[in-house]
Amino acid sequence: MQVGRHCNIQDTSIPHILYITGDDEIAGRLKLRHAVALAKLGYFVWDGNEKRTLSCTEELAQIHGVSAEEYIASTDSLEALSNWIHPDDRAHYFEVTEQAKAVQSGISTEYRIIARHGWHRGAKGT
């Protein structure tokens, strides 16, 4: 199957292995999508200027017990985002986030999330 101009995808008979060749943006996105799915990780894209979620993976939404559309709609402000974080972990989460912004780096922290039905799960933000 040909995707984009320079990206060839070749499915193999070995489960969970996908060869993606090409250096363009589509190849990079496909590599990330498959790595996330295999590792059962999730991520979201936050707009720091508008203070809202722009997109998220299905994996992240499933971790929270909602659809991707529901997660995006429910994180349309910083306060709304904080509703997904356990109250005891919110101050630490936002402190680490602010520190990362100040030095323009990523974050690495552990915190608990509150999923749709009220149960808690551990999460690691990087």
C-alpha positions as CSV (number, residue, x, y, z in Angstrom):
1,M,0.0,0.0,0.0
2,Q,1.3,3.5,-0.9
3,V,0.7,6.3,1.6
4,G,1.7,9.8,0.7
5,R,4.5,10.3,-1.8
6,H,7.4,8.6,-0.1
7,C,5.9,6.3,2.5
8,N,5.5,2.6,1.8
9,I,3.8,0.4,4.4
10,Q,4.4,-3.3,4.3
11,D,2.4,-5.6,6.6
12,T,4.2,-8.8,7.6
13,S,3.0,-12.2,8.7
14,I,4.5,-11.6,12.1
15,P,2.0,-10.1,14.5
16,H,2.7,-6.6,15.8
17,I,5.5,-5.8,13.3
18,L,4.9,-3.2,10.7
19,Y,7.6,-1.9,8.4
20,I,7.3,1.8,7.4
21,T,9.8,3.3,5.1
22,G,10.1,6.9,4.1
23,D,11.2,10.1,5.8
24,D,8.2,12.3,5.3
25,E,5.7,13.6,7.9
26,I,3.2,10.9,7.1
27,A,5.7,8.1,7.8
28,G,6.6,9.7,11.1
29,R,3.0,9.9,12.2
30,L,2.4,6.3,11.2
31,K,5.4,5.2,13.2
32,L,4.2,7.1,16.2
33,R,0.6,5.8,15.9
34,H,1.7,2.2,15.7
35,A,4.2,2.5,18.5
36,V,1.5,4.1,20.7
37,A,-1.0,1.3,19.9
38,L,1.5,-1.5,20.6
39,A,2.6,0.0,23.9
40,K,-1.0,0.9,24.9
41,L,0.1,4.4,25.5
42,G,-1.9,7.5,25.0
43,Y,-1.1,11.1,24.4
44,F,-2.8,14.4,23.8
45,V,-1.8,17.7,22.1
46,W,-2.4,20.7,24.3
47,D,-2.6,24.2,22.9
48,G,-0.8,26.3,25.5
49,N,-2.1,29.6,24.1
50,E,-5.7,28.6,23.9
51,K,-5.5,26.3,27.0
52,R,-7.3,23.4,25.5
53,T,-6.7,20.0,24.0
54,L,-6.4,19.9,20.3
55,S,-6.3,16.2,19.8
56,C,-5.8,12.9,21.6
57,T,-5.2,9.3,20.8
58,E,-7.9,6.6,21.2
59,E,-5.6,4.9,23.6
60,L,-5.6,8.0,25.9
61,A,-9.4,8.3,25.7
62,Q,-9.8,4.6,26.6
63,I,-7.5,5.0,29.6
64,H,-10.0,7.7,30.8
65,G,-13.0,5.6,29.9
66,V,-14.3,7.9,27.2
67,S,-14.1,8.4,23.4
68,A,-11.5,10.7,21.9
69,E,-14.2,13.2,21.1
70,E,-15.5,13.2,24.7
71,Y,-12.0,13.7,26.1
72,I,-11.3,16.6,23.8
73,A,-14.6,18.2,24.6
74,S,-14.0,17.7,28.3
75,T,-10.6,19.4,28.3
76,D,-11.5,22.7,26.8
77,S,-9.8,24.7,29.6
78,L,-7.0,24.2,32.1
79,E,-9.6,23.8,34.9
80,A,-11.4,21.1,32.9
81,L,-8.1,19.3,32.3
82,S,-7.5,19.3,36.0
83,N,-10.8,17.4,36.6
84,W,-9.1,14.3,35.1
85,I,-6.2,14.5,37.6
86,H,-6.6,13.2,41.2
87,P,-7.1,16.2,43.6
88,D,-4.1,15.2,45.7
89,D,-1.8,15.2,42.6
90,R,-3.1,18.4,40.8
91,A,-0.7,20.9,42.5
92,H,2.3,18.7,41.7
93,Y,1.2,18.1,38.1
94,F,0.8,21.8,37.4
95,E,4.0,22.7,39.2
96,V,6.0,20.3,37.1
97,T,4.3,21.5,34.0
98,E,5.1,25.1,34.8
99,Q,8.7,24.3,35.5
100,A,9.0,22.5,32.1
101,K,7.5,25.5,30.3
102,A,10.0,27.8,32.1
103,V,13.0,25.9,30.9
104,Q,11.3,24.8,27.6
105,S,11.6,21.1,28.2
106,G,9.3,18.1,28.5
107,I,8.0,16.7,31.8
108,S,8.4,13.5,33.6
109,T,6.1,12.9,36.5
110,E,3.7,10.4,37.9
111,Y,0.2,11.1,39.0
112,R,-3.2,9.5,39.3
113,I,-6.1,10.1,36.9
114,I,-9.8,9.9,37.6
115,A,-11.5,8.0,34.9
116,R,-15.1,8.3,33.7
117,H,-16.6,6.0,36.3
118,G,-14.6,7.4,39.2
119,W,-11.9,4.8,39.4
120,H,-8.3,5.9,39.7
121,R,-5.4,4.9,37.6
122,G,-1.7,5.7,37.8
123,A,-0.2,7.7,35.0
124,K,3.2,8.8,34.0
125,G,3.5,12.1,32.1
126,T,6.5,12.6,29.9
